[in-house]
């Protein structure tokens, strides 16, 4: 009986503040209208993309020239494009490509950017200097133009598109991670870990990275929105997806010359981009509000 | 301040050298032989060899870079492969067209963005505030090129009010491109103005003014707005980058004879000297605009001047 009571007391003293902080954060995320709305939209988009063959009736690639440029009907919910393909199917399949582009390019940016940021922040000195000068050079061009320049050299295609957009987002994560590391490295628990004989790798992976995670998650969500927009823009210019891939930006580009006859392909493909980007921005902003109570004041 | 200006200006040099290395290597990352890219796939081998010699491709890379760079500092980026005109002439011919579009977009953004931001901050969480929060949020997610096309569909195809593309000395040709290009900037300026206004309205001097019995309008428009505008100036500078990127797409949509559309055409036709020159010029302009904004920021906020000395 005594022990159990003591256990309880100990539990209260030790883990309660931790747990309640976590609970509070989860609660804030859950009660954040923006985050919830964004997450619901995002889940719908992701499910539609994953289960595309079950959601759609028509083939997204199969052409049917006799059926071209039809307005929305019960057969073709959003109408057909200039090759008679079902716009709804193409948009749903396009979601696969856009989400993949978003994930992979942000993955590239997070992987390289965060590594650069950790190295710069953790080691300081000349390492920091060299890395940050490289970042400065990457920031000398606006992100979209950097991606444009890179893809002009690599040549068009979805893989090159993801590389180019990913590289253009590296500076964001390098800077963010560096400042996060600098903020954490001064903390007592890092000093304590170091005093206990933790080597660099342990310090970085066990203490610094887990503690810098929340700004990275927020930024990654927002960067995914941005990279989907950039990728759509580059595909629109003909530098990304190649026909007959149902990519949203490219669909707009190829339907563009027919807007005087039928605007549905342009309108709906664009709306798909807007909704996806909007939902990612909502989640990102909501998470930022929830993870960083300082910004709550602005709500 | 003078010393700071010089220091900032000198700091640009290594960055621009870095960009020039990047731009120089663009043609070397490209799969394939640069000489073949210039002459086409069917070029006879002797001609390719002459071209290689002429381009200095047989020299070691650092030598090639130094040769390219020593010409680039004199703004000589070679000749366009398509038009055979000097790259810099091509750029200078189109730069004013892009400039006009950028200036009108920034002006429109400031005229619309700042008042909406201030009004939203004056009554936070009012119907007006919430409405504009939703609108700005959606606007940020809209691809520029799609928005441009939607404007064309509505205002020139359906209503027939405005021309769909081209640039003529007629205000009607400017309306759609300006609106398309400025939407994202308007949204961002609105958001920043709103949040800095909210910050400023919490300051002590605002409370003092209010408790003195100063009229609320005067508090907002005189005391608070002046101080809130300082960060907004920086944002306008940052937006310039988004504007350059947006210009590439907007000019393509509206067949606007600017630098942005030119670079897209150059990329499509693999006109490498033109691509290299344009990207270099973009970087220089971007760097200068940021420098000017930074200095302006120092001028507007006397608190910062002591720091720079």
Interface residues (C-beta under 8 A of the other chain):
Chain A: X133 X134 X136 X137 X140 X141 X142 X143 X144 X145 X148 X149 X150 X151 X152 X153 X154 X155 X225 X229 X232 X233 X236 X237 X238 X239 X249 X252 X256 X259 X260 X263 X266 X267 X269 X270 X273 X274 X277 X278 X281 X282 X297 X298
Chain B: X14 X15 X16 X18 X19 X22 X23 X26 X27 X29 X30 X31 X137 X138 X140 X141 X142 X143 X144 X145 X146 X147 X149 X150 X152 X153 X157 X195 X198 X241 X242 X244 X245 X248 X249 X252 X263 X264 X267 X268 X275 X279 X282 X283 X286 X287
